[in-house]
Amino acid sequence: MKVGILGGGQLGRMLLQAAANYTVETFVLENDANCPSAHLCNHFTKGNITDFEDVYNFGKNLDAITIEIEAVNIEALEQLEKEGVKIFPNPAAIRIIKNKITQKQFYKDNEIPSSDFSITQQKSEISNYMHLLPAVHKIAEGGYDGKGVQIVNTTSDIEKGFDAPSVLEKKVAIKKEIAIIVAMNEKGNAALYPISEMMVNPVLNLLDYQISPALLPQKVVWVVEAIAIKLVKALKSPGLFAIELFVDVNDDVWVNETAPRVHNSGHHTIEGNHCSQYDMLWRIILNYPLGNTTPILPAAIINIIGEEGFNGTPYYEGLEEVLSIDNAFVHLYGKLQTKPGRKMGHVTVLHSSYQDLNYKANKIKHLFKIKSV
């Protein structure tokens, strides 16, 4: 089977590593010939994943296509789907999720609990929606890894907003930030991974580290799982979906965002679960039975991010010390250049004790630094 991946970053890299378990011929489309996935696929094509011709020409001789990031050319995928290429997830689902305005409207239309919002075309319009403050202003398209998001607490923060189509979303009184990954096959059968709790870097607004399974009251777990299944079934598409949610101070659950692909919140599943999220996506694409999502042991992920003040060829400070830690698994993404805030790798730690997991996660966070030579 010939399967293409749109995007050649670290998620594509790990998806390709999992492909070794299956009889599949892999193709990657990416603008950067030195991307992390280029040397792992069977066939690499240099091209723009947002360009109609590049995506269409890449996919027209393939059996199936999946995505590493949702910023892709939907029109090309729609045409390929009409011509018989299977797209995971389908273009209709990607179209909904790709734009934060249509994503929020989808939640509202399908009675998925999500915080109140309004749509703005320019930042000056924020003053029309003072009842939503404090709020989060999210650019409709183009935001990624903490970019395209601004906090608007008071009128003095309006200048931080975006002069582009955006969502102004009322802030939630967050007690926990969590994520759940749902797998859906072409028959409509679903498998849920255990919920993860995410600790987000307040400066970079991206994941610092996380613990899975999250320590939550059982009634909250049931609510999260019910919301996740309802959301994915409403998308009417096979694929792998990562849903980020908030648990507020009253233990109410709110959907934040959805990603239609393998996700950073599922990195730990490589070592921590019987079937990783990457294996699971291959099973869905190849129409195999869904895998076992049961955890082997509780797991922590620590994101390894480029240090402030360092640009250039990466130097991995503390790598030897981290490799000496029991049940610590280092994943470097093969990126040739580091810069402040860039995700360069992650470390997964397994342990039966949550106390030890938190201790080791914090130890690694302070030991392992990405600098430059």
Secondary structure, DSSP 8 states (H G I E B T S, - for coil): -EEEEE--SHHHHHHHHHHTTS--EEEEEES-TTSTTTTTSSEEEE--TT-HHHHHHHHTT-SEEEESSS-S-HHHHHHHHHTT-EEES-HHHHHHHHSHHHHHHHHHHTT-----EEEESSGGGGGGGGGG-SEEEEESSS-BTTBTEEEE-SGGGGGGS-SSSEEEEE---EEEEEEEEEEE-TTS-EEE---EEEEEETTTTEEEEEEES----HHHHHHHHHHHHHHHHHHT--EEEEEEEEEETTS-EEEEEEESS--GGGTTHHHHBSS-HHHHHHHHHTT-------BSS-EEEEEEEB-TT--BSEEEETHHHHHTSTTEEEEE---S-B-TT-EEEEEEEE-S-HHHHHHHHHHHHHH-EEEE-
